[in-house]
Amino acid sequence: MPVFPNRIREHRLAKKLSQAELGQMVGVSDVAIGYWEVEKRDPRLSNLRALARALKVTTADLLSAPDNP
């Protein structure tokens, strides 16, 4: 499974956010967050940046594998 969808979910759950809460912070629906987490759709670059801001991580953090195996 690709890294990106897992990283969104990992960071969202670490912050104890629901898909609806994260969607509200990013300006998209909970359905969009769900689609990104299961790789049905890819976010626009502007949404990727908004995701990173909302989750208080960098876009690189969302796009790369975690440091620990």
C-alpha positions as CSV (number, residue, x, y, z in Angstrom):
1,M,0.0,0.0,0.0
2,P,1.3,3.5,-0.8
3,V,2.8,5.6,1.9
4,F,0.7,8.8,1.5
5,P,-2.8,7.4,2.5
6,N,-1.3,5.7,5.5
7,R,0.5,8.8,6.6
8,I,-2.7,10.9,6.5
9,R,-4.4,8.3,8.7
10,E,-1.5,8.0,11.1
11,H,-1.2,11.7,11.7
12,R,-5.0,12.2,11.9
13,L,-5.3,9.4,14.5
14,A,-2.3,10.6,16.4
15,K,-4.0,14.0,16.8
16,K,-7.3,12.2,17.8
17,L,-9.2,13.8,14.9
18,S,-12.1,12.3,13.0
19,Q,-12.3,12.5,9.2
20,A,-15.0,15.1,9.6
21,E,-12.9,17.3,12.0
22,L,-9.9,17.1,9.7
23,G,-12.0,17.8,6.7
24,Q,-13.4,20.9,8.4
25,M,-9.9,22.1,9.2
26,V,-8.8,21.6,5.6
27,G,-11.9,22.9,4.0
28,V,-13.1,19.6,2.4
29,S,-15.7,17.0,3.3
30,D,-15.1,14.0,5.5
31,V,-15.7,11.9,2.3
32,A,-12.7,13.6,0.6
33,I,-10.5,12.7,3.6
34,G,-11.8,9.1,3.5
35,Y,-11.1,8.9,-0.3
36,W,-7.5,10.2,0.3
37,E,-7.0,7.7,3.1
38,V,-8.0,4.7,0.9
39,E,-6.4,6.2,-2.2
40,K,-9.6,6.5,-4.2
41,R,-8.6,10.1,-5.0
42,D,-5.5,12.3,-4.7
43,P,-5.7,15.7,-3.1
44,R,-4.8,18.8,-5.0
45,L,-1.5,20.5,-4.1
46,S,-3.4,23.2,-2.2
47,N,-5.3,20.5,-0.2
48,L,-2.0,18.7,0.5
49,R,-0.6,21.9,2.0
50,A,-3.8,22.5,4.0
51,L,-3.5,18.9,5.3
52,A,0.0,19.5,6.4
53,R,-0.9,22.7,8.2
54,A,-3.9,21.2,9.9
55,L,-1.9,18.2,11.1
56,K,1.1,20.4,12.0
57,V,3.6,18.4,9.8
58,T,5.4,19.2,6.6
59,T,4.2,18.0,3.2
60,A,7.4,15.9,3.1
61,D,6.2,14.1,6.3
62,L,3.0,13.2,4.5
63,L,4.7,12.0,1.4
64,S,7.5,9.9,2.9
65,A,7.7,6.7,4.9
66,P,8.1,7.0,8.6
67,D,11.7,6.9,10.0
68,N,11.1,3.7,12.0
69,P,10.6,0.5,10.0
